[in-house]
Amino acid sequence: MFYETLAIAGRKKETEANQRIARIAAHLQLSNLQMEESSALRRAECRAKGGSPGFKVAILGAAGGIGQPLAMLMKMNPLVSVLHLYDVVNSPGVTADLSHMDTGAVVRGFLGQQQLESALTGMDLVIIPAGVPRKPGMTRDDLFNINAGIVKTLCEGVAKSCPNAIVNLISNPVNSTVPIAAEVFKKAGTYDPKRLLGVTTLDVVRANTFVAEVLGLDPREVNVPVVGGHAGVTILPLLSQVKPPSSFTPEETEYLTNRIQNGGTEVVEAKAGAGSATLSMAYAAVKFADACLRGLRGDAGIVECAFVASQVTELPFFATEVRLGRTGAEEVFQLGPLNEYERFGLEKAKKELAGSIQKGVAFINK
Ligand SMILES: NC(=O)c1ccc[n+]([C@@H]2O[C@H](COP(=O)([O-])OP(=O)(O)OC[C@H]3O[C@@H](n4cnc5c(N)ncnc54)[C@H](O)[C@@H]3O)[C@@H](O)[C@H]2O)c1
């Protein structure tokens, strides 16, 4: 009797220990851990035990220069309950590292295309910084050949596994990758223009910073709408609409417009071959993702700039301020009154944008 009780207690302890080990290892989601569906720790259980109430977010390209700080900042976001980190390299290490942070979100890693479906299933928001960045002397368009294919594959995964998720697309050239994603979703029959958002927040973040410097203000008090697209002359800061209302000399306008349009190149050259903006981009991506999540939660008055399907100009996509709500970009705002300098800039921006959009559409329909 005594030995039988001991044996039962021993087995119970062993089961508990196995369950504990499985729970600790769950975030890694690696095939070499042999995590079977029949395991005591199914994904749903893990989510219920570890997760705080909130949204499920996936980052595709999570081990990259942007992906890693972005993943860390999203792990710190109280609106996130589950964070899936997908990449074709190094996602287990990034996941193990971030999983030790004592924040509410449960973090899990996914490695390689065969795990893309698991990474995406059930997600509310998918953030895509996957792809190659610029080196000195390159334009964003030079990245097209590699990144177009990556974005196509990942968006096919989204269409299959989480067709109702909001997509934040960061991979460059955004002016072409957003049209690519739209065509992929159209082909799959899942396209909802409200849910596809090209991330241009870094242009706004830079504009706020540079304008604040010129005005001698705290950048947190400044808001500059930046419209058009996300490359060179397609980046059009509307300095006439800066808040708080401010005026600029022609020299200041020229300096600020050039610096905002070339902010990315400034970083690429300073990094001298080691990539493009990653830390400020991760900050900007989280600012935007957080706004999307607050919109999904039903908060009122969430307005950010983004590159979206649009009827503001004759082009099918254009970046302007949009209102984010439960279903994505629920309202796309008009440009508002432009001064002569901005009207001239708009014409230049539209000309270049038209070609970039067409290039993206043609890539899918070739
Ligand atoms: N929208 C913006 O404002 C903005 C700003 C800066 C950079 N970017 C762009 O973001 C992208 C990423 O930049 P980065 O500096 O993080 O580059 P990076 O090379 O450091 O990281 C990219 C990551 O993507 C991963 N990856 C490649 N192919 C993949 C695939 N098929 N599936 C999943 N992951 C894949 C890589 O393994 C890598 O970890 C680039 O295209 C860059 O131009 C956009």
The ligand as a Gaussian input file, in Angstrom:
#p B3LYP/6-31G(d) Opt

LIG

0 1
 N        8.793000      50.955000     -44.522000
 C        9.852000      51.555000     -44.054000
 O        9.791000      52.716000     -43.638000
 C       11.178000      50.832000     -43.981000
 C       12.262000      51.406000     -43.276000
 C       13.443000      50.708000     -43.197000
 C       13.583000      49.478000     -43.834000
 N       12.530000      48.954000     -44.530000
 C       12.627000      47.666000     -45.218000
 O       12.401000      46.605000     -44.295000
 C       13.016000      45.420000     -44.800000
 C       13.831000      44.724000     -43.703000
 O       14.921000      45.525000     -43.321000
 P       15.982000      44.993000     -42.221000
 O       16.937000      46.092000     -42.017000
 O       15.268000      44.408000     -41.052000
 O       16.668000      43.803000     -43.058000
 P       17.471000      42.534000     -42.477000
 O       18.179000      41.904000     -43.621000
 O       18.253000      42.908000     -41.283000
 O       16.294000      41.578000     -41.999000
 C       15.394000      40.996000     -42.874000
 C       14.936000      39.684000     -42.300000
 O       14.001000      39.110000     -43.219000
 C       14.240000      37.723000     -43.227000
 N       13.699000      37.088000     -44.423000
 C       14.212000      37.045000     -45.672000
 N       13.410000      36.313000     -46.466000
 C       12.368000      35.926000     -45.709000
 C       11.214000      35.136000     -45.968000
 N       10.968000      34.615000     -47.171000
 N       10.373000      34.923000     -44.949000
 C       10.603000      35.456000     -43.729000
 N       11.674000      36.185000     -43.426000
 C       12.551000      36.406000     -44.407000
 C       15.754000      37.593000     -43.133000
 O       16.130000      36.283000     -42.725000
 C       16.079000      38.657000     -42.114000
 O       16.066000      38.147000     -40.803000
 C       13.832000      45.855000     -46.009000
 O       13.097000      45.590000     -47.178000
 C       13.974000      47.339000     -45.810000
 O       14.194000      48.030000     -47.025000
 C       11.346000      49.601000     -44.597000

